[in-house]
Amino acid sequence: PCECLHQQQCRIYEQRPTQCRAFECRVLLRVKSGDCSRQDALKLIRTMQRRVQRVERLLTRLGQADTHLAITVRYSRIMRTPMDLQGDPQSAELRGRLMLEMHRWMISVQRDFLG
């Protein structure tokens, strides 16, 4: 997320940049065009929120709890750290789950939300 996003609220909303003012996610565009109902759009958004929550929990459990940083930054920090295969097996399991959840999250973001 944007560094100006705090608790799902934009801290600079009144002064936000033009690109933020003009951005319409793919879900909104589909609702506007009639390709997607409002109910289906809300269901998709709730699904994405659950995915983000799963990723957030895994990131926190793996030591990346700073929610002011973008998920992708926190994920990159974890993945840059070498994994000790002889160490804690739970850590390896969590990293594997995180990779899968990030994969699902990124596909959904690209497919459903980015224009």
C-alpha positions as CSV (number, residue, x, y, z in Angstrom):
1,P,0.0,0.0,0.0
2,C,0.8,3.6,-0.3
3,E,2.9,5.1,2.5
4,C,0.1,7.7,3.0
5,L,-2.5,5.0,3.7
6,H,-3.1,4.6,7.5
7,Q,-5.7,2.2,8.9
8,Q,-7.3,1.9,5.4
9,Q,-7.7,5.7,5.2
10,C,-5.7,8.1,3.0
11,R,-3.9,10.7,5.2
12,I,-3.6,13.1,2.2
13,Y,-6.9,12.5,0.5
14,E,-7.7,16.2,-0.1
15,Q,-4.2,16.8,-1.5
16,R,-3.7,13.4,-3.2
17,P,-1.8,13.3,-6.5
18,T,-3.6,13.3,-9.9
19,Q,-2.9,9.6,-10.5
20,C,-4.6,8.7,-7.3
21,R,-7.6,10.9,-8.2
22,A,-7.9,9.3,-11.6
23,F,-7.3,5.7,-10.7
24,E,-10.3,3.3,-11.1
25,C,-9.6,-0.3,-10.3
26,R,-10.7,-3.0,-12.8
27,V,-13.6,-4.1,-10.4
28,L,-15.0,-0.6,-10.4
29,L,-14.7,-0.3,-14.2
30,R,-16.5,-3.7,-14.6
31,V,-19.4,-2.5,-12.3
32,K,-19.7,0.8,-14.2
33,S,-19.8,-1.1,-17.5
34,G,-22.4,-3.6,-16.2
35,D,-20.0,-6.6,-16.6
36,C,-20.1,-7.2,-12.8
37,S,-22.8,-6.6,-10.3
38,R,-22.2,-4.5,-7.2
39,Q,-22.9,-7.6,-5.1
40,D,-20.3,-9.6,-7.0
41,A,-17.8,-6.8,-6.8
42,L,-18.2,-6.6,-3.0
43,K,-17.8,-10.4,-2.8
44,L,-14.5,-10.1,-4.7
45,I,-13.3,-7.3,-2.5
46,R,-14.1,-9.3,0.7
47,T,-12.2,-12.3,-0.8
48,M,-9.2,-10.0,-1.4
49,Q,-9.4,-8.6,2.1
50,R,-9.3,-12.2,3.5
51,R,-6.2,-12.9,1.3
52,V,-4.5,-9.8,2.6
53,Q,-5.3,-10.8,6.2
54,R,-3.8,-14.3,5.6
55,V,-0.6,-12.8,4.1
56,E,-0.4,-10.2,7.0
57,R,-0.6,-12.9,9.6
58,L,2.1,-15.0,7.9
59,L,4.3,-11.9,7.5
60,T,3.9,-11.1,11.2
61,R,4.7,-14.6,12.3
62,L,7.8,-14.6,10.2
63,G,9.0,-11.3,11.8
64,Q,7.8,-8.7,9.4
65,A,5.1,-6.9,11.5
66,D,5.6,-3.3,10.3
67,T,2.2,-2.6,8.6
68,H,3.5,0.8,7.4
69,L,5.6,-1.0,4.8
70,A,4.0,-2.4,1.7
71,I,3.3,-6.1,1.7
72,T,5.7,-6.7,-1.2
73,V,8.5,-5.0,0.7
74,R,7.9,-7.1,3.8
75,Y,7.7,-10.2,1.7
76,S,10.9,-9.4,-0.1
77,R,12.7,-9.0,3.2
78,I,11.6,-12.4,4.3
79,M,12.6,-14.1,1.1
80,R,16.0,-12.4,1.0
81,T,16.9,-14.1,4.3
82,P,18.5,-17.5,3.7
83,M,16.4,-20.3,5.0
84,D,18.1,-22.8,7.4
85,L,16.7,-26.1,6.3
86,Q,18.2,-27.8,9.4
87,G,16.6,-25.2,11.7
88,D,13.1,-24.7,12.8
89,P,10.7,-26.8,10.5
90,Q,7.8,-24.5,11.4
91,S,9.7,-21.5,9.8
92,A,10.1,-23.4,6.6
93,E,6.4,-24.4,6.6
94,L,5.4,-20.8,7.2
95,R,7.6,-19.5,4.4
96,G,6.1,-22.1,2.0
97,R,2.6,-21.0,3.0
98,L,3.6,-17.4,2.6
99,M,4.9,-18.0,-0.9
100,L,1.6,-19.7,-1.9
101,E,-0.6,-17.0,-0.4
102,M,1.5,-14.2,-2.1
103,H,1.2,-16.0,-5.4
104,R,-2.6,-16.1,-5.0
105,W,-2.7,-12.5,-3.9
106,M,-0.6,-11.2,-6.7
107,I,-2.6,-13.1,-9.4
108,S,-5.8,-11.7,-8.0
109,V,-4.5,-8.1,-7.8
110,Q,-3.3,-8.2,-11.4
111,R,-6.3,-10.0,-12.7
112,D,-9.1,-8.3,-10.8
113,F,-7.9,-4.9,-9.6
114,L,-5.2,-3.4,-11.8
115,G,-6.3,-1.8,-15.0
